Amino acid sequence: MSEIEVIQNPFDAAPGASRSVAEGAGARAVQARESAEVMALAMMAKRFPRDVIRATDRIRNSFTRQTLAEKAQYQYSRGGSDVVGPSIRAAEAMAQSWGNVSSGWREIGRYVAPDGVGVSEVEAFCVDHETNNREVIQFFVRHWRDTKHGGYRLKDERDIYELCANQAARRKRACILAQIPGDVTEMAMEQASATLRAKADTSPEGIKRLLDTFAGEFGVTKEQIERRIQRRIESIQPAQVVGLKRIYVSLRDEMSTPADWFEPVEVAPAANDAQGESGAGAAGQAPTAADKAKAMLRERARPSAVPAPAPAAEGEGQEPEAAPAPAAASAPDRPMAPPPQARRGFDADAFAEQMQRAADKGDADTLDALGEQLRDVLDEDLRATLTDMHARLRAGLGQPPRQQPPAAPVPPPRRRTAP
């Protein structure tokens, strides 16, 4: 029998088929290469397993370096409490010392949303080749940058890459921390804190560098930092320097904003008017209760403009000659006793300062004694202002104020009867 001739398939020579075969071969080559890399890493991890004791010692020794310890922890405020944790740099340092770990991120896809803004599908991962444990987080990054005056779409590849890298760094940190035991991470953070406490620079030069860094990068003033640490910057403690450096790391990594940590400094105009040009140093301090009371007292002490009497209209007869009578009638027949503030040389500003000092010292008895003297003040507005200040200062001591007798009524002036 003769051999049967097999006719060639016409589809074998089609250009599209050739391309599909070529593409399939390229994809298989990439898959084979990646598979070989993973197998090689797994074999090396099995052949040279990590020594947990040596790996832990390497991690601890890494955080004895001050430069790494300063960047090891972030800190931000949430729900009225401070949240502290390992930073991205700390997670990377622990992964390097732990060994047999691969971590990173990659962009696995890019799409265009219905609104015309591009979206990248990103994957962050961390693989422990010794235990074959893999932690993967997939998320989407919108090619959009928000600003205070609105947002705009990103078109430059560099901007898109930096945005994806910024978003992926936090997911990468979470993947690394999921692979490293929690007690090892806590030990590393304790070592970082101990390093900072031992090497915290509280010298005048170090404090100046700290103030310049916060002021230059985030606009935080010296007064705001002093209010944060509740003391003057010259008497700062090493532990507080550690806290400020954690806040700096949090602000640098965009985990929080300066408003989350530092209160805004308000300038009191009344306090500046009272101190004049010499009050420039205290302009940045918040007004106290005494300052507010002084401002109200000065406002009431300003002389009010008395309108000039209108001229008498012509043709109204001679009856206006009796007009001086009300002025004479308004004056008492016998001069009244001078008010207590005039008799004793009463100074409302000094009285307010005495109450403020007594409240600062926590002297409730002195504050109550000053409060009892308020009943002798004849000016109702002045007495109400000082009484309100006394009540707020007394409430700040955490003790109920003593009941004060009501102020004695002022007798009405006697008027001279017309003959």
URTAVEN-V81293 format. One record per residue. N is the residue number from 0. RES is the residue in one letter. PHI is phi in radians with two decimals (* if undefined). PSI is psi in whole degrees, -180 to 180 (none if undefined). D_CENTER is the distance of its C-alpha to the mean C-alpha in Angstrom with 1 decimal. Layout:
# URTAVEN-V81293
n,res,phi,psi,d_center
N,RES,PHI,PSI,D_CENTER
N,RES,PHI,PSI,D_CENTER
This chain:
# URTAVEN-V81293
n,res,phi,psi,d_center
0,M,*,142,94.3
1,S,-1.48,148,92.4
2,E,-1.22,145,88.7
3,I,-1.50,129,86.7
4,E,-1.37,129,84.8
5,V,-1.69,123,81.2
6,I,-1.38,138,79.9
7,Q,-1.20,140,76.5
8,N,-1.19,126,73.7
9,P,-1.14,-23,73.0
10,F,-1.33,-15,69.3
11,D,-1.17,-28,69.0
12,A,-1.66,6,69.3
13,A,-1.23,139,66.9
14,P,-1.05,-38,64.1
15,G,-1.10,-39,61.4
16,A,-1.15,-39,62.6
17,S,-1.10,-43,62.4
18,R,-1.12,-41,58.8
19,S,-1.14,-38,57.8
20,V,-1.14,-41,59.6
21,A,-1.13,-43,57.9
22,E,-1.13,-41,54.5
23,G,-1.09,-37,55.1
24,A,-1.19,-40,56.3
25,G,-1.12,-42,53.2
26,A,-1.12,-41,50.9
27,R,-1.15,-35,53.0
28,A,-1.16,-42,52.8
29,V,-1.11,-44,48.9
30,Q,-1.09,-40,48.9
31,A,-1.15,-40,51.4
32,R,-1.14,-45,49.4
33,E,-1.12,-40,46.2
34,S,-1.10,-39,48.1
35,A,-1.16,-39,49.8
36,E,-1.12,-44,46.5
37,V,-1.12,-43,45.1
38,M,-1.12,-38,48.4
39,A,-1.15,-42,48.4
40,L,-1.12,-40,44.9
41,A,-1.15,-40,45.9
42,M,-1.16,-41,49.2
43,M,-1.13,-37,47.6
44,A,-1.18,-38,45.1
45,K,-1.24,-34,48.1
46,R,-1.34,-36,50.1
47,F,-2.15,75,47.4
48,P,-1.17,157,45.2
49,R,-1.30,147,42.2
50,D,-1.64,110,42.5
51,V,-1.07,-39,39.7
52,I,-1.16,-46,40.0
53,R,-1.17,-38,40.0
54,A,-1.12,-41,37.2
55,T,-1.15,-39,35.0
56,D,-1.13,-38,36.0
57,R,-1.12,-41,35.1
58,I,-1.12,-44,31.6
59,R,-1.13,-42,31.2
60,N,-1.17,-30,32.6
61,S,-1.12,-37,30.3
62,F,-1.52,7,27.2
63,T,-1.44,-9,29.0
64,R,-1.38,130,28.2
65,Q,-1.16,-37,25.4
66,T,-1.11,-36,24.5
67,L,-1.38,-36,24.1
68,A,-1.13,-33,22.5
69,E,-1.16,-25,19.6
70,K,-1.89,14,19.0
71,A,-1.47,-24,20.0
72,Q,-2.31,144,16.9
73,Y,-1.88,163,13.6
74,Q,-2.67,133,10.8
75,Y,-2.63,163,8.1
76,S,-1.75,135,7.5
77,R,-2.62,124,10.3
78,G,1.12,30,12.4
79,G,1.45,3,11.2
80,S,-2.26,159,11.9
81,D,-1.57,134,10.9
82,V,-1.86,124,12.8
83,V,-2.15,140,14.5
84,G,-2.86,170,17.3
85,P,-1.19,141,19.5
86,S,-1.47,179,18.6
87,I,-1.14,-42,21.0
88,R,-1.13,-36,22.7
89,A,-1.16,-41,23.3
90,A,-1.11,-41,24.9
91,E,-1.14,-41,27.1
92,A,-1.12,-40,28.2
93,M,-1.19,-37,29.2
94,A,-1.15,-38,31.1
95,Q,-1.16,-39,33.0
96,S,-1.42,-23,34.0
97,W,-1.25,-39,34.8
98,G,1.50,152,37.5
99,N,0.99,37,39.4
100,V,-2.27,134,36.2
101,S,-2.09,133,35.7
102,S,-2.50,158,32.4
103,G,2.88,-165,31.2
104,W,-2.62,157,30.8
105,R,-2.67,153,33.2
106,E,-1.60,119,33.6
107,I,-1.80,-5,36.4
108,G,-3.04,157,36.8
109,R,-2.48,133,35.9
110,Y,-2.32,173,36.6
111,V,-2.10,122,36.3
112,A,-1.26,164,34.9
113,P,-1.02,-26,36.9
114,D,-1.46,4,34.6
115,G,1.55,1,35.5
116,V,-1.64,133,32.2
117,G,-1.24,152,32.8
118,V,-2.35,132,31.5
119,S,-1.87,134,31.6
120,E,-1.66,117,32.3
121,V,-2.06,148,30.7
122,E,-2.25,124,31.5
123,A,-1.87,140,29.7
124,F,-2.56,161,31.9
125,C,-2.65,126,32.6
126,V,-2.14,129,36.2
127,D,-1.71,107,37.7
128,H,-1.27,-18,41.2
129,E,-1.37,-37,42.6
130,T,-1.83,-2,41.8
131,N,1.01,32,41.9
132,N,-1.67,133,38.6
133,R,-2.26,128,36.6
134,E,-2.02,121,33.1
135,V,-2.27,137,32.5
136,I,-2.26,121,29.7
137,Q,-1.88,138,30.7
138,F,-2.68,171,28.4
139,F,-2.03,141,28.5
140,V,-2.10,119,26.7
141,R,-1.46,133,27.1
142,H,-1.36,70,27.9
143,W,-2.58,137,25.5
144,R,-2.09,122,22.4
145,D,-1.51,141,20.1
146,T,-2.29,174,18.9
147,K,-1.17,-26,17.6
148,H,-1.87,28,21.3
149,G,1.98,-169,22.6
150,G,-2.27,173,23.6
151,Y,-2.60,157,26.6
152,R,-1.45,141,28.8
153,L,-1.57,132,29.0
154,K,-2.09,-28,32.5
155,D,-1.30,136,32.4
156,E,-1.11,-34,32.9
157,R,-1.15,-44,30.6
158,D,-1.10,-39,27.6
159,I,-1.14,-42,28.7
160,Y,-1.12,-45,29.0
161,E,-1.12,-37,25.6
162,L,-1.14,-44,24.0
163,C,-1.14,-40,26.0
164,A,-1.14,-37,25.3
165,N,-1.15,-42,21.5
166,Q,-1.26,-32,21.9
167,A,-1.35,-24,24.7
168,A,-1.08,-39,22.9
169,R,-1.22,-39,20.8
170,R,-1.18,-37,24.0
171,K,-1.11,-41,26.0
172,R,-1.05,-43,23.8
173,A,-1.11,-38,24.3
174,C,-1.17,-41,28.1
175,I,-1.15,-45,28.3
176,L,-1.15,-23,26.7
177,A,-1.29,-21,29.1
178,Q,-1.59,-30,32.0
179,I,-1.59,135,31.1
180,P,-0.97,147,31.7
181,G,-1.14,-37,28.7
182,D,-1.20,-30,30.0
183,V,-1.18,-41,30.3
184,T,-1.12,-43,26.6
185,E,-1.11,-40,25.7
186,M,-1.09,-40,28.1
187,A,-1.14,-40,26.5
188,M,-1.21,-37,23.0
189,E,-1.13,-39,24.6
190,Q,-1.16,-38,26.5
191,A,-1.11,-42,23.5
192,S,-1.15,-40,21.8
193,A,-1.13,-37,25.2
194,T,-1.13,-42,25.5
195,L,-1.19,-38,22.3
196,R,-1.14,-36,23.3
197,A,-1.35,-29,26.7
198,K,-2.06,19,25.8
199,A,-1.18,129,22.6
200,D,-1.56,104,23.4
201,T,-1.85,17,22.9
202,S,-1.28,161,25.5
203,P,-0.99,-36,25.0
204,E,-1.18,-41,25.2
205,G,-1.15,-40,22.5
206,I,-1.14,-39,20.1
207,K,-1.12,-41,20.9
208,R,-1.12,-38,20.3
209,L,-1.12,-45,16.9
210,L,-1.14,-42,16.0
211,D,-1.14,-35,17.8
212,T,-1.16,-47,16.0
213,F,-1.17,-39,12.4
214,A,-1.26,-39,14.0
215,G,-1.32,-36,16.3
216,E,-1.65,-32,14.3
217,F,-2.22,-1,10.9
218,G,1.24,26,11.9
219,V,-1.59,126,9.9
220,T,-1.54,169,12.6
221,K,-1.11,-39,14.4
222,E,-1.09,-39,13.9
223,Q,-1.16,-39,10.1
224,I,-1.19,-41,10.8
225,E,-1.12,-37,13.7
226,R,-1.20,-31,12.0
227,R,-1.20,-44,9.7
228,I,-1.58,-4,13.0
229,Q,1.06,37,15.1
230,R,-2.91,170,17.8
231,R,-1.24,150,19.1
232,I,-1.16,-25,18.2
233,E,-1.21,-24,22.0
234,S,-1.84,27,22.1
235,I,-1.18,145,19.3
236,Q,-1.70,156,20.5
237,P,-1.00,-39,20.9
238,A,-1.10,-34,18.9
239,Q,-1.27,-32,15.8
240,V,-1.09,-40,16.5
241,V,-1.08,-44,16.6
242,G,-1.10,-40,13.1
243,L,-1.15,-36,11.7
244,K,-1.20,-34,13.9
245,R,-1.15,-41,12.7
246,I,-1.10,-39,9.1
247,Y,-1.08,-42,11.0
248,V,-1.11,-41,13.1
249,S,-1.10,-42,10.5
250,L,-1.20,-37,9.3
251,R,-1.18,-38,13.0
252,D,-1.46,5,14.1
253,E,1.08,32,11.9
254,M,-1.43,-19,10.9
255,S,-2.71,179,7.3
256,T,-2.12,160,5.6
257,P,-1.00,-31,4.1
258,A,-1.15,-21,3.2
259,D,-1.30,-18,2.0
260,W,-2.04,-34,2.5
261,F,-2.09,135,4.5
262,E,-1.38,143,6.8
263,P,-1.19,144,9.2
264,V,-1.64,123,12.5
265,E,-1.83,137,15.5
266,V,-1.67,126,19.0
267,A,-1.55,113,21.8
268,P,-1.09,-36,24.9
269,A,-1.13,-40,27.2
270,A,-1.14,-36,26.1
271,N,-1.18,-40,26.8
272,D,-1.11,-37,30.2
273,A,-1.23,-36,31.1
274,Q,-1.59,-16,30.4
275,G,1.25,-149,31.7
276,E,-1.22,-23,31.3
277,S,-1.37,-4,30.6
278,G,-1.61,18,27.3
279,A,-1.15,-31,25.4
280,G,-1.27,-29,23.8
281,A,-1.72,9,22.5
282,A,-1.18,-27,21.4
283,G,-1.49,-2,17.7
284,Q,-1.56,150,17.9
285,A,-1.25,143,17.4
286,P,-1.17,139,20.9
287,T,-1.58,178,22.5
288,A,-1.13,-35,25.1
289,A,-1.15,-40,27.8
290,D,-1.10,-42,26.5
291,K,-1.12,-43,26.4
292,A,-1.12,-39,29.9
293,K,-1.11,-40,31.2
294,A,-1.09,-42,30.1
295,M,-1.17,-37,32.0
296,L,-1.17,-41,35.0
297,R,-1.14,-35,35.3
298,E,-1.15,-39,35.1
299,R,-1.33,-24,38.0
300,A,-1.38,-11,39.9
301,R,-1.19,133,40.3
302,P,-1.19,136,44.0
303,S,-1.58,145,44.5
304,A,-1.24,127,47.0
305,V,-1.65,120,50.4
306,P,-1.15,142,52.2
307,A,-1.23,143,55.7
308,P,-1.15,142,58.5
309,A,-1.29,141,60.1
310,P,-1.13,148,63.7
311,A,-1.24,142,66.4
312,A,-1.29,149,68.0
313,E,-1.28,147,71.7
314,G,1.45,21,74.4
315,E,-1.75,13,72.8
316,G,1.42,-168,75.6
317,Q,-1.72,6,75.4
318,E,-1.12,-30,73.3
319,P,-1.07,-8,70.1
320,E,-1.12,-24,71.8
321,A,-1.44,6,70.5
322,A,-1.09,-36,66.9
323,P,-1.08,-12,66.3
324,A,-1.03,-43,66.9
325,P,-1.06,-36,63.3
326,A,-1.13,-42,62.1
327,A,-1.20,-35,64.6
328,A,-1.24,-31,64.0
329,S,-1.22,-24,60.2
330,A,-1.45,136,60.9
331,P,-1.22,155,61.9
332,D,-1.12,-37,65.4
333,R,-2.20,130,64.2
334,P,-1.05,134,61.0
335,M,-1.29,162,58.4
336,A,-1.12,142,56.9
337,P,-1.09,147,53.9
338,P,-1.09,159,50.5
339,P,-1.01,-39,48.8
340,Q,-1.18,-31,46.2
341,A,-1.38,-35,49.0
342,R,-1.25,-37,51.2
343,R,-1.74,6,48.8
344,G,1.17,42,46.9
345,F,-1.12,129,43.9
346,D,-2.08,112,40.7
347,A,-1.12,-38,37.9
348,D,-1.14,-43,35.2
349,A,-1.16,-36,36.5
350,F,-1.13,-41,36.8
351,A,-1.14,-37,33.2
352,E,-1.17,-37,32.2
353,Q,-1.09,-43,34.5
354,M,-1.13,-40,32.9
355,Q,-1.12,-43,29.4
356,R,-1.13,-40,30.7
357,A,-1.11,-38,32.4
358,A,-1.20,-39,29.3
359,D,-1.12,-36,27.3
360,K,-1.41,-11,30.2
361,G,1.32,22,30.5
362,D,-1.52,93,34.1
363,A,-1.23,-34,34.9
364,D,-1.14,-45,38.5
365,T,-1.12,-39,38.0
366,L,-1.15,-38,35.6
367,D,-1.18,-39,38.2
368,A,-1.12,-39,40.9
369,L,-1.18,-35,39.1
370,G,-1.16,-32,38.5
371,E,-1.21,-26,42.3
372,Q,-1.30,-14,43.1
373,L,-1.20,-20,41.3
374,R,-1.24,-16,44.3
375,D,-1.50,-5,46.4
376,V,-1.38,123,44.3
377,L,-1.44,-31,46.4
378,D,-1.21,115,44.0
379,E,-1.12,-44,42.5
380,D,-1.12,-43,39.4
381,L,-1.13,-43,38.7
382,R,-1.13,-38,39.5
383,A,-1.16,-39,37.1
384,T,-1.13,-49,34.2
385,L,-1.19,-35,34.7
386,T,-1.13,-41,35.4
387,D,-1.12,-41,32.1
388,M,-1.11,-42,30.3
389,H,-1.11,-39,32.4
390,A,-1.16,-40,31.6
391,R,-1.21,-39,27.8
392,L,-1.19,-38,28.2
393,R,-1.18,-37,30.7
394,A,-1.17,-30,28.5
395,G,-1.19,-19,25.7
396,L,-1.40,-9,28.3
397,G,1.36,16,28.6
398,Q,-2.23,141,32.4
399,P,-1.19,139,34.3
400,P,-1.22,151,35.9
401,R,-1.28,147,39.6
402,Q,-1.18,127,41.8
403,Q,-1.81,142,42.9
404,P,-1.15,148,46.3
405,P,-1.11,153,46.2
406,A,-1.14,142,46.8
407,A,-1.16,136,50.5
408,P,-1.17,145,51.6
409,V,-1.48,124,52.7
410,P,-1.17,142,56.4
411,P,-1.18,146,57.3
412,P,-1.20,142,59.1
413,R,-1.36,135,62.8
414,R,-1.86,147,64.3
415,R,-1.43,130,67.6
416,T,-1.46,139,70.1
417,A,-1.21,136,72.0
418,P,-1.16,none,75.7
